[in-house]
Every structure is written in structure tokens, then in C-alpha cells.
Amino acid sequence: QVLLEESGGGLVQAGESLRLSCVASGRTPSTFVMAWFRHAPGQEGQEREFVAGISGSEATYAAISVQGRFFISRDDSNKTAYLQMNSLRLEDTAIYYCAASNRDSVMTQEGWYDFWGQGTDVTVSR
């Protein structure tokens, strides 16, 4: 079992930055994908939207909507993944979830991921 705990969410104004962190604990495999998804307000019950992912070899992939603004990274010595979010927009308001997969390819579908955190709230205001 892998446990994921997110932190770093909060309330910011449009144009500002935030950095989210996700710490993995428990029986983490030697290589695994970590990713960030989000659920915008009113989208509960729908699939979470893929934001960015990073493989064990640090290959990254980001959704088109955040490319050039959001950057994912990882520090395996601390079993932590980060999501640096710059130039935040109103439409980035969402609950952000960390996910991990035992496989080592970044995929955008929720079902690819085996473990999920509880989420951290990001609110972007005018």
C-alpha cells in the first residue's frame, strides 16, 4: 500500500504562483509514475482532469491547458513530487490530487493510477 499526502494548496490571486507537494510513504515500488489531477468546482462525479505526470526516469508530460505554466518534478530521495504552478488563472481553481502508478509510463486516464491522495484545495481569485 502506498500512501500519498498533498500539501501546498491555498488561496491566491490570478497571476500568482503556488507549489504543491506530494509525499509518498508505505511500500513504494522502486520506480513509479507520479501525477497530478484536478477536479474543478461543479465537476464532482466526473473523471478528474489530468494535469501533469512524471515517470521514474523523470520524463514529464503536461496537459495542454497548463503547458508553459505548470511544471512537475520529483525528488526520489524524499519520495516527493512537486507541481510548480505559475501564472495561475481563475479556471485553475480546483481540488488537486496526487496519484501514483506501479507502472512506469505517464498516462492521462484516472484508471491507470493505483494510489490517490486526499486532495488539496487551490482557489484562484481575481
Backbone as JSON Lines, residues from 0, in Angstrom:
{"i":0,"aa":"Q","n":[0.84,-1.18,0.0],"ca":[0.0,0.0,0.0],"c":[0.89,1.25,0.0]}
{"i":1,"aa":"V","n":[0.56,2.18,-0.86],"ca":[1.28,3.44,-0.94],"c":[0.35,4.54,-0.46]}
{"i":2,"aa":"L","n":[0.8,5.35,0.45],"ca":[0.03,6.49,0.93],"c":[0.59,7.76,0.32]}
{"i":3,"aa":"L","n":[-0.3,8.64,-0.1],"ca":[0.09,9.91,-0.7],"c":[-0.52,11.05,0.08]}
{"i":4,"aa":"E","n":[0.26,12.04,0.38],"ca":[-0.24,13.19,1.12],"c":[0.16,14.47,0.42]}
{"i":5,"aa":"E","n":[-0.84,15.24,0.01],"ca":[-0.6,16.5,-0.67],"c":[-0.55,17.66,0.32]}
{"i":6,"aa":"S","n":[0.15,18.71,-0.08],"ca":[0.16,19.96,0.69],"c":[0.49,21.09,-0.25]}
{"i":7,"aa":"G","n":[0.28,22.31,0.21],"ca":[0.66,23.48,-0.57],"c":[-0.47,24.24,-1.2]}
{"i":8,"aa":"G","n":[-1.68,23.73,-1.09],"ca":[-2.81,24.45,-1.67],"c":[-3.11,25.72,-0.9]}
{"i":9,"aa":"G","n":[-3.97,26.55,-1.47],"ca":[-4.35,27.77,-0.78],"c":[-5.1,28.71,-1.7]}
{"i":10,"aa":"L","n":[-5.28,29.93,-1.21],"ca":[-5.99,30.97,-1.95],"c":[-4.96,31.97,-2.48]}
{"i":11,"aa":"V","n":[-4.96,32.17,-3.78],"ca":[-4.05,33.12,-4.41],"c":[-4.81,33.97,-5.43]}
{"i":12,"aa":"Q","n":[-4.19,35.05,-5.83],"ca":[-4.78,35.89,-6.87],"c":[-4.3,35.44,-8.23]}
{"i":13,"aa":"A","n":[-5.09,35.74,-9.23],"ca":[-4.71,35.4,-10.59],"c":[-3.34,35.99,-10.92]}
{"i":14,"aa":"G","n":[-2.52,35.19,-11.59],"ca":[-1.17,35.62,-11.94],"c":[-0.1,35.19,-10.96]}
{"i":15,"aa":"E","n":[-0.52,34.78,-9.77],"ca":[0.44,34.36,-8.75],"c":[0.81,32.89,-8.92]}
{"i":16,"aa":"S","n":[1.68,32.42,-8.04],"ca":[2.21,31.05,-8.12],"c":[1.94,30.29,-6.84]}
{"i":17,"aa":"L","n":[1.93,28.98,-6.97],"ca":[1.86,28.06,-5.84],"c":[2.69,26.85,-6.18]}
{"i":18,"aa":"R","n":[3.2,26.19,-5.15],"ca":[3.87,24.92,-5.36],"c":[3.21,23.86,-4.48]}
{"i":19,"aa":"L","n":[2.71,22.84,-5.12],"ca":[2.12,21.71,-4.42],"c":[3.17,20.63,-4.21]}
{"i":20,"aa":"S","n":[3.04,19.93,-3.09],"ca":[3.94,18.81,-2.79],"c":[3.12,17.57,-2.54]}
{"i":21,"aa":"C","n":[3.69,16.43,-2.86],"ca":[3.05,15.14,-2.62],"c":[4.11,14.19,-2.1]}
{"i":22,"aa":"V","n":[3.93,13.76,-0.86],"ca":[4.87,12.84,-0.24],"c":[4.29,11.43,-0.26]}
{"i":23,"aa":"A","n":[5.08,10.49,-0.77],"ca":[4.67,9.09,-0.8],"c":[5.3,8.35,0.38]}
{"i":24,"aa":"S","n":[4.52,7.47,0.97],"ca":[5.03,6.64,2.06],"c":[4.44,5.26,1.93]}
{"i":25,"aa":"G","n":[4.95,4.35,2.74],"ca":[4.48,2.98,2.67],"c":[5.35,2.17,1.72]}
{"i":26,"aa":"R","n":[4.77,1.19,1.1],"ca":[5.52,0.25,0.26],"c":[5.63,0.8,-1.16]}
{"i":27,"aa":"T","n":[6.46,1.8,-1.32],"ca":[6.63,2.4,-2.63],"c":[7.52,1.52,-3.5]}
{"i":28,"aa":"P","n":[7.14,1.28,-4.75],"ca":[7.99,0.49,-5.64],"c":[9.25,1.26,-6.0]}
{"i":29,"aa":"S","n":[10.21,0.56,-6.6],"ca":[11.48,1.21,-6.93],"c":[11.29,2.27,-8.02]}
{"i":30,"aa":"T","n":[10.4,2.02,-8.95],"ca":[10.1,3.05,-9.95],"c":[8.59,3.15,-10.06]}
{"i":31,"aa":"F","n":[8.09,4.32,-10.12],"ca":[6.66,4.5,-10.28],"c":[6.37,5.9,-10.8]}
{"i":32,"aa":"V","n":[5.27,5.99,-11.49],"ca":[4.84,7.26,-12.03],"c":[4.11,8.04,-10.94]}
{"i":33,"aa":"M","n":[4.33,9.33,-10.93],"ca":[3.54,10.21,-10.06],"c":[2.89,11.26,-10.95]}
{"i":34,"aa":"A","n":[1.69,11.65,-10.58],"ca":[0.95,12.57,-11.42],"c":[0.04,13.44,-10.57]}
{"i":35,"aa":"W","n":[-0.43,14.49,-11.19],"ca":[-1.4,15.39,-10.57],"c":[-2.65,15.43,-11.45]}
{"i":36,"aa":"F","n":[-3.79,15.35,-10.78],"ca":[-5.08,15.51,-11.43],"c":[-5.83,16.61,-10.68]}
{"i":37,"aa":"R","n":[-6.94,17.05,-11.25],"ca":[-7.75,18.04,-10.55],"c":[-9.23,17.89,-10.85]}
{"i":38,"aa":"H","n":[-10.01,18.37,-9.89],"ca":[-11.46,18.4,-10.01],"c":[-11.89,19.84,-9.81]}
{"i":39,"aa":"A","n":[-12.44,20.44,-10.83],"ca":[-12.91,21.82,-10.71],"c":[-14.27,21.83,-10.01]}
{"i":40,"aa":"P","n":[-14.67,22.96,-9.45],"ca":[-15.98,23.06,-8.8],"c":[-17.09,22.69,-9.78]}
{"i":41,"aa":"G","n":[-18.04,21.92,-9.31],"ca":[-19.15,21.5,-10.15],"c":[-18.87,20.27,-10.98]}
{"i":42,"aa":"Q","n":[-17.66,19.74,-10.92],"ca":[-17.32,18.56,-11.72],"c":[-17.24,17.3,-10.87]}
{"i":43,"aa":"E","n":[-17.7,17.39,-9.64],"ca":[-17.7,16.19,-8.8],"c":[-18.59,15.14,-9.47]}
{"i":44,"aa":"G","n":[-18.12,13.92,-9.45],"ca":[-18.85,12.85,-10.12],"c":[-18.32,12.59,-11.51]}
{"i":45,"aa":"Q","n":[-17.57,13.53,-12.05],"ca":[-16.93,13.33,-13.34],"c":[-15.5,12.87,-13.1]}
{"i":46,"aa":"E","n":[-14.88,12.36,-14.14],"ca":[-13.48,11.96,-14.02],"c":[-12.62,13.18,-13.73]}
{"i":47,"aa":"R","n":[-11.59,12.94,-12.95],"ca":[-10.65,14.0,-12.68],"c":[-9.84,14.32,-13.94]}
{"i":48,"aa":"E","n":[-9.46,15.56,-14.06],"ca":[-8.71,16.03,-15.22],"c":[-7.22,15.86,-14.98]}
{"i":49,"aa":"F","n":[-6.55,15.21,-15.91],"ca":[-5.1,15.07,-15.82],"c":[-4.45,16.44,-15.95]}
{"i":50,"aa":"V","n":[-3.45,16.68,-15.09],"ca":[-2.72,17.95,-15.13],"c":[-1.29,17.72,-15.61]}
{"i":51,"aa":"A","n":[-0.56,16.85,-14.92],"ca":[0.84,16.59,-15.29],"c":[1.28,15.28,-14.66]}
{"i":52,"aa":"G","n":[2.28,14.65,-15.28],"ca":[2.8,13.4,-14.75],"c":[4.29,13.31,-14.99]}
{"i":53,"aa":"I","n":[4.96,12.47,-14.18],"ca":[6.4,12.29,-14.3],"c":[6.72,10.83,-14.04]}
{"i":54,"aa":"S","n":[7.54,10.25,-14.91],"ca":[7.91,8.85,-14.77],"c":[9.11,8.71,-13.83]}
{"i":55,"aa":"G","n":[9.47,7.46,-13.57],"ca":[10.63,7.21,-12.74],"c":[11.93,7.72,-13.35]}
{"i":56,"aa":"S","n":[11.98,7.79,-14.67],"ca":[13.16,8.32,-15.37],"c":[13.04,9.83,-15.59]}
{"i":57,"aa":"E","n":[12.03,10.44,-14.97],"ca":[11.79,11.89,-14.99],"c":[11.34,12.41,-16.34]}
{"i":58,"aa":"A","n":[10.76,11.55,-17.15],"ca":[10.07,12.04,-18.34],"c":[8.77,12.68,-17.89]}
{"i":59,"aa":"T","n":[8.47,13.85,-18.41],"ca":[7.29,14.58,-17.95],"c":[6.31,14.8,-19.1]}
{"i":60,"aa":"Y","n":[5.07,14.97,-18.7],"ca":[4.02,15.28,-19.66],"c":[3.01,16.15,-18.95]}
{"i":61,"aa":"A","n":[2.59,17.23,-19.62],"ca":[1.6,18.13,-19.03],"c":[0.45,18.33,-19.98]}
{"i":62,"aa":"A","n":[-0.71,18.54,-19.43],"ca":[-1.89,18.83,-20.23],"c":[-1.68,20.14,-20.98]}
{"i":63,"aa":"I","n":[-2.29,20.22,-22.14],"ca":[-2.13,21.41,-22.97],"c":[-2.54,22.67,-22.23]}
{"i":64,"aa":"S","n":[-3.58,22.55,-21.4],"ca":[-4.11,23.72,-20.71],"c":[-3.13,24.33,-19.7]}
{"i":65,"aa":"V","n":[-2.12,23.56,-19.31],"ca":[-1.16,24.07,-18.32],"c":[0.26,24.12,-18.83]}
{"i":66,"aa":"Q","n":[0.48,23.68,-20.04],"ca":[1.85,23.68,-20.59],"c":[2.41,25.09,-20.6]}
{"i":67,"aa":"G","n":[3.66,25.2,-20.16],"ca":[4.32,26.51,-20.08],"c":[4.03,27.26,-18.8]}
{"i":68,"aa":"R","n":[3.08,26.76,-17.99],"ca":[2.75,27.41,-16.71],"c":[2.99,26.49,-15.52]}
{"i":69,"aa":"F","n":[2.68,25.22,-15.67],"ca":[2.83,24.25,-14.59],"c":[3.99,23.32,-14.91]}
{"i":70,"aa":"F","n":[4.76,22.98,-13.89],"ca":[5.93,22.13,-14.07],"c":[5.97,21.08,-12.96]}
{"i":71,"aa":"I","n":[6.09,19.84,-13.37],"ca":[6.14,18.75,-12.39],"c":[7.59,18.29,-12.23]}
{"i":72,"aa":"S","n":[7.93,17.93,-11.02],"ca":[9.27,17.4,-10.74],"c":[9.16,16.4,-9.6]}
{"i":73,"aa":"R","n":[10.25,15.69,-9.35],"ca":[10.24,14.73,-8.26],"c":[11.61,14.67,-7.6]}
{"i":74,"aa":"D","n":[11.6,14.31,-6.33],"ca":[12.81,14.09,-5.56],"c":[12.67,12.73,-4.92]}
{"i":75,"aa":"D","n":[13.26,11.73,-5.54],"ca":[13.06,10.37,-5.06],"c":[13.74,10.12,-3.71]}
{"i":76,"aa":"S","n":[14.72,10.91,-3.36],"ca":[15.35,10.74,-2.05],"c":[14.35,11.05,-0.93]}
{"i":77,"aa":"N","n":[13.4,11.93,-1.24],"ca":[12.35,12.27,-0.28],"c":[11.0,11.7,-0.66]}
{"i":78,"aa":"K","n":[10.96,10.92,-1.74],"ca":[9.71,10.32,-2.23],"c":[8.65,11.4,-2.38]}
{"i":79,"aa":"T","n":[9.04,12.49,-2.99],"ca":[8.15,13.63,-3.11],"c":[8.04,14.08,-4.57]}
{"i":80,"aa":"A","n":[6.84,14.4,-4.98],"ca":[6.6,15.03,-6.28],"c":[6.1,16.44,-6.03]}
{"i":81,"aa":"Y","n":[6.46,17.31,-6.94],"ca":[6.07,18.71,-6.82],"c":[5.32,19.15,-8.07]}
{"i":82,"aa":"L","n":[4.43,20.11,-7.88],"ca":[3.79,20.75,-9.02],"c":[3.94,22.25,-8.83]}
{"i":83,"aa":"Q","n":[4.82,22.85,-9.61],"ca":[5.01,24.29,-9.58],"c":[3.99,24.91,-10.52]}
{"i":84,"aa":"M","n":[3.13,25.74,-9.97],"ca":[2.06,26.35,-10.76],"c":[2.29,27.85,-10.84]}
{"i":85,"aa":"N","n":[2.55,28.33,-12.03],"ca":[2.8,29.76,-12.26],"c":[1.67,30.37,-13.08]}
{"i":86,"aa":"S","n":[1.59,31.68,-13.02],"ca":[0.58,32.41,-13.81],"c":[-0.79,31.79,-13.64]}
{"i":87,"aa":"L","n":[-1.18,31.59,-12.42],"ca":[-2.46,30.91,-12.14],"c":[-3.64,31.72,-12.68]}
{"i":88,"aa":"R","n":[-4.62,31.0,-13.17],"ca":[-5.83,31.59,-13.75],"c":[-7.04,31.17,-12.93]}
{"i":89,"aa":"L","n":[-8.12,31.91,-13.09],"ca":[-9.36,31.57,-12.39],"c":[-9.75,30.12,-12.66]}
{"i":90,"aa":"E","n":[-9.57,29.7,-13.88],"ca":[-10.01,28.34,-14.26],"c":[-9.12,27.24,-13.7]}
{"i":91,"aa":"D","n":[-8.03,27.62,-13.02],"ca":[-7.2,26.62,-12.35],"c":[-7.75,26.27,-10.97]}
{"i":92,"aa":"T","n":[-8.77,26.98,-10.53],"ca":[-9.39,26.68,-9.24],"c":[-9.92,25.25,-9.25]}
{"i":93,"aa":"A","n":[-9.48,24.44,-8.29],"ca":[-9.86,23.04,-8.25],"c":[-9.28,22.39,-7.01]}
{"i":94,"aa":"I","n":[-9.72,21.19,-6.75],"ca":[-9.03,20.33,-5.79],"c":[-8.0,19.54,-6.58]}
{"i":95,"aa":"Y","n":[-6.77,19.59,-6.15],"ca":[-5.67,18.92,-6.85],"c":[-5.32,17.64,-6.11]}
{"i":96,"aa":"Y","n":[-5.25,16.56,-6.87],"ca":[-4.98,15.24,-6.3],"c":[-3.65,14.71,-6.83]}
{"i":97,"aa":"C","n":[-2.91,14.11,-5.95],"ca":[-1.7,13.4,-6.32],"c":[-2.06,11.94,-6.57]}
{"i":98,"aa":"A","n":[-1.43,11.34,-7.57],"ca":[-1.69,9.94,-7.9],"c":[-0.38,9.24,-8.2]}
{"i":99,"aa":"A","n":[-0.35,7.95,-7.98],"ca":[0.84,7.16,-8.28],"c":[0.44,5.86,-8.93]}
{"i":100,"aa":"S","n":[1.3,5.4,-9.82],"ca":[1.05,4.15,-10.53],"c":[2.26,3.25,-10.42]}
{"i":101,"aa":"N","n":[2.01,1.96,-10.27],"ca":[3.1,0.99,-10.24],"c":[3.77,0.84,-11.59]}
{"i":102,"aa":"R","n":[3.1,1.28,-12.65],"ca":[3.67,1.2,-13.98],"c":[4.59,2.39,-14.19]}
{"i":103,"aa":"D","n":[5.38,2.37,-15.25],"ca":[6.34,3.46,-15.41],"c":[6.14,4.24,-16.69]}
{"i":104,"aa":"S","n":[4.89,4.43,-17.06],"ca":[4.57,5.31,-18.19],"c":[3.51,6.29,-17.73]}
{"i":105,"aa":"V","n":[3.66,7.53,-18.14],"ca":[2.67,8.53,-17.77],"c":[1.45,8.38,-18.68]}
{"i":106,"aa":"M","n":[0.3,8.24,-18.08],"ca":[-0.95,8.17,-18.82],"c":[-1.89,9.22,-18.25]}
{"i":107,"aa":"T","n":[-2.85,9.61,-19.04],"ca":[-3.75,10.68,-18.62],"c":[-5.05,10.17,-18.03]}
{"i":108,"aa":"Q","n":[-5.26,8.86,-18.05],"ca":[-6.53,8.32,-17.55],"c":[-6.43,8.0,-16.07]}
{"i":109,"aa":"E","n":[-7.5,8.33,-15.34],"ca":[-7.55,8.05,-13.91],"c":[-7.27,6.6,-13.59]}
{"i":110,"aa":"G","n":[-7.83,5.7,-14.39],"ca":[-7.77,4.28,-14.09],"c":[-6.36,3.7,-14.13]}
{"i":111,"aa":"W","n":[-5.43,4.43,-14.68],"ca":[-4.05,3.97,-14.78],"c":[-3.36,4.0,-13.42]}
{"i":112,"aa":"Y","n":[-3.91,4.79,-12.52],"ca":[-3.23,5.07,-11.26],"c":[-3.82,4.23,-10.13]}
{"i":113,"aa":"D","n":[-2.92,3.71,-9.31],"ca":[-3.3,2.77,-8.26],"c":[-3.55,3.44,-6.92]}
{"i":114,"aa":"F","n":[-2.94,4.56,-6.68],"ca":[-2.99,5.19,-5.37],"c":[-3.29,6.68,-5.53]}
{"i":115,"aa":"W","n":[-4.06,7.19,-4.57],"ca":[-4.51,8.58,-4.63],"c":[-4.39,9.23,-3.26]}
{"i":116,"aa":"G","n":[-4.08,10.53,-3.28],"ca":[-4.13,11.31,-2.06],"c":[-5.52,11.86,-1.83]}
{"i":117,"aa":"Q","n":[-5.69,12.59,-0.73],"ca":[-6.99,13.14,-0.37],"c":[-7.31,14.45,-1.07]}
{"i":118,"aa":"G","n":[-6.3,15.08,-1.64],"ca":[-6.53,16.31,-2.37],"c":[-6.17,17.55,-1.56]}
{"i":119,"aa":"T","n":[-5.79,18.59,-2.28],"ca":[-5.53,19.89,-1.67],"c":[-6.21,20.95,-2.5]}
{"i":120,"aa":"D","n":[-6.81,21.9,-1.83],"ca":[-7.68,22.89,-2.47],"c":[-6.85,24.07,-2.98]}
{"i":121,"aa":"V","n":[-7.03,24.4,-4.23],"ca":[-6.4,25.59,-4.82],"c":[-7.51,26.5,-5.31]}
{"i":122,"aa":"T","n":[-7.52,27.72,-4.81],"ca":[-8.52,28.7,-5.23],"c":[-7.81,29.93,-5.77]}
{"i":123,"aa":"V","n":[-8.17,30.31,-6.99],"ca":[-7.57,31.47,-7.64],"c":[-8.65,32.55,-7.75]}
{"i":124,"aa":"S","n":[-8.37,33.7,-7.19],"ca":[-9.34,34.79,-7.21],"c":[-8.86,35.92,-8.12]}
{"i":125,"aa":"R","n":[-9.78,36.84,-8.42],"ca":[-9.42,37.98,-9.29],"c":[-8.45,38.91,-8.59]}
